[in-house]
Amino acid sequence: MRTLVLGGARSGKSVFAEDIAGPGPVVYVATARPWPGDQDFAERIAIHAGRRPDSWTTEDTTDLVELLGTPVPGTMLVDDLGTWLTTATDRCGVSAWEQEVPALTARIRALTTAVAAYEGGDLILVSPEVGMGVIPEHRSGRVFRDRIGTLNQEIAGLCDRVVLVVAGQALELKRF
């Protein structure tokens, strides 16, 4: 089963995804990259890491396409698509934060293709829902908001189950 777990910042989406992943075997794919000098973000990453059971395997990577091409028999939990998209955008250069860039479009397409083709055990994907709040002041923020919204729609279409987590409460949006 493919499951997409959506939610805003501090909504409880990651905890919910971890709970449904179960005790294992689980491969936890951590896509966040610490920013030099950003202690707050490093602490957030540490909190996530501290919640993982010792029985889980952690893959620290942003190369989701390759990882999804090597399915695991248990559960694969990817947390999260927003930090993956941030890194993918950065790798395409500064202009990718302001406009469409073919290389980034290709990376996004490769990801959705890999999700659709995934043949391992359960796949749980966590992604931020950022389009329900403040309208970003800067173009780059609006471009990211629109990209993650479009990516979430595409991934949701590929998933058997879609859950929105708000204030720690899960709302089932789709289930086959």
C-alpha positions as CSV (number, residue, x, y, z in Angstrom):
1,M,0.0,0.0,0.0
2,R,1.2,3.5,-0.8
3,T,0.2,6.1,1.8
4,L,0.6,9.9,1.6
5,V,0.5,11.7,4.9
6,L,0.0,15.5,4.6
7,G,0.0,18.2,7.2
8,G,1.3,21.6,8.1
9,A,4.2,22.5,10.4
10,R,4.0,20.8,13.8
11,S,0.7,19.1,12.8
12,G,1.8,15.7,13.9
13,K,2.1,14.3,10.4
14,S,5.5,12.6,11.0
15,V,4.4,11.1,14.3
16,F,1.3,9.7,12.6
17,A,3.4,8.3,9.8
18,E,5.8,6.7,12.3
19,D,2.9,5.2,14.2
20,I,1.3,3.5,11.1
21,A,4.7,2.2,10.0
22,G,4.7,-0.1,13.0
23,P,7.6,-1.8,14.7
24,G,9.4,-3.0,11.6
25,P,11.1,-3.9,9.6
26,V,11.1,-0.2,8.5
27,V,13.5,1.7,6.4
28,Y,13.2,5.4,7.4
29,V,14.3,7.7,4.6
30,A,15.4,11.0,6.1
31,T,15.6,13.7,3.4
32,A,16.3,16.8,5.6
33,R,19.7,18.3,5.4
34,P,21.1,20.4,8.3
35,W,21.9,24.0,7.3
36,P,25.3,25.2,8.6
37,G,24.6,27.4,11.6
38,D,20.9,26.6,11.9
39,Q,20.6,25.2,15.4
40,D,16.8,25.2,15.3
41,F,16.7,23.0,12.2
42,A,19.4,20.7,13.6
43,E,17.3,20.3,16.8
44,R,14.2,19.4,14.7
45,I,16.2,16.7,12.9
46,A,17.5,15.3,16.2
47,I,13.9,15.1,17.6
48,H,12.9,13.1,14.6
49,A,15.9,10.8,14.8
50,G,15.3,10.3,18.6
51,R,11.8,8.9,18.0
52,R,13.0,6.1,15.7
53,P,13.1,2.7,17.2
54,D,16.5,0.9,17.2
55,S,14.9,-1.8,15.0
56,W,14.5,0.7,12.1
57,T,17.1,1.3,9.5
58,T,17.8,4.9,8.6
59,E,18.8,6.1,5.1
60,D,20.0,9.7,5.0
61,T,19.6,10.6,1.4
62,T,17.9,12.9,-1.0
63,D,18.2,10.5,-3.9
64,L,14.7,9.1,-3.6
65,V,14.5,7.9,-7.2
66,E,17.4,5.5,-6.7
67,L,16.2,4.4,-3.3
68,L,12.6,3.7,-4.6
69,G,14.2,1.7,-7.4
70,T,15.5,-0.8,-4.7
71,P,12.3,-1.8,-2.9
72,V,12.4,-3.2,0.6
73,P,10.3,-6.1,1.8
74,G,9.0,-4.2,4.9
75,T,7.9,-0.6,5.1
76,M,9.7,2.3,3.6
77,L,8.8,5.7,5.3
78,V,10.0,8.8,3.5
79,D,10.1,12.0,5.6
80,D,9.6,14.2,3.8
81,L,8.9,15.3,0.2
82,G,9.2,19.0,1.1
83,T,12.9,18.8,2.2
84,W,13.5,16.6,-0.9
85,L,12.0,19.2,-3.1
86,T,14.1,21.9,-1.4
87,T,17.3,20.1,-2.1
88,A,16.3,19.2,-5.6
89,T,15.5,22.9,-6.3
90,D,18.8,24.0,-4.8
91,R,20.7,21.5,-7.0
92,C,19.2,23.1,-10.1
93,G,20.6,26.5,-9.3
94,V,19.3,29.8,-8.0
95,S,17.0,30.3,-11.1
96,A,15.0,27.2,-10.1
97,W,13.6,29.2,-7.1
98,E,12.2,31.8,-9.5
99,Q,11.0,29.9,-12.5
100,E,10.5,26.6,-14.1
101,V,13.7,24.8,-14.9
102,P,13.7,21.7,-17.1
103,A,16.2,19.8,-14.9
104,L,13.9,20.2,-11.9
105,T,10.8,19.2,-13.8
106,A,12.7,16.1,-14.9
107,R,13.6,15.3,-11.3
108,I,10.1,15.7,-10.1
109,R,8.8,13.5,-12.9
110,A,11.4,10.8,-12.1
111,L,10.2,10.8,-8.5
112,T,6.5,10.4,-9.4
113,T,7.5,7.6,-11.8
114,A,9.5,5.9,-9.1
115,V,6.6,6.1,-6.7
116,A,4.2,4.7,-9.3
117,A,6.6,1.8,-10.0
118,Y,7.5,1.0,-6.4
119,E,7.1,-2.7,-5.8
120,G,8.4,-3.3,-2.3
121,G,6.3,-3.5,0.9
122,D,4.3,-0.6,2.2
123,L,5.4,2.9,1.2
124,I,4.6,5.9,3.4
125,L,5.4,9.4,2.1
126,V,5.2,12.4,4.4
127,S,4.8,15.8,2.8
128,P,4.0,19.3,4.0
129,E,0.7,21.0,3.1
130,V,1.8,24.6,2.8
131,G,-0.9,26.1,0.7
132,M,-3.4,26.7,3.6
133,G,-1.6,29.5,5.4
134,V,0.2,32.8,4.8
135,I,0.9,33.8,1.2
136,P,4.6,34.0,0.9
137,E,5.9,37.5,0.4
138,H,8.7,36.5,-2.0
139,R,8.4,34.9,-5.4
140,S,10.7,32.0,-4.4
141,G,8.3,31.1,-1.5
142,R,5.3,31.2,-3.8
143,V,7.1,29.1,-6.4
144,F,7.9,26.5,-3.7
145,R,4.4,26.5,-2.3
146,D,2.9,25.9,-5.8
147,R,5.5,23.2,-6.6
148,I,4.9,21.2,-3.5
149,G,1.1,21.6,-3.9
150,T,1.4,20.2,-7.4
151,L,3.7,17.4,-6.3
152,N,1.3,16.5,-3.5
153,Q,-1.6,16.3,-5.9
154,E,0.4,14.0,-8.2
155,I,1.6,11.7,-5.4
156,A,-1.9,11.6,-3.9
157,G,-3.2,10.4,-7.2
158,L,-0.7,7.5,-7.1
159,C,-1.4,6.5,-3.5
160,D,-3.9,4.1,-2.1
161,R,-4.4,6.1,1.0
162,V,-4.1,9.8,1.7
163,V,-4.3,11.2,5.2
164,L,-4.3,14.9,6.3
165,V,-3.1,15.5,9.9
166,V,-4.2,18.7,11.6
167,A,-3.5,19.5,15.3
168,G,-2.5,15.8,15.8
169,Q,-5.8,14.5,14.3
170,A,-5.8,12.4,11.2
171,L,-8.5,12.9,8.6
172,E,-8.7,10.1,6.0
173,L,-9.0,11.7,2.5
174,K,-8.7,8.7,0.4
175,R,-8.5,4.9,1.0
176,F,-8.7,2.0,-1.4
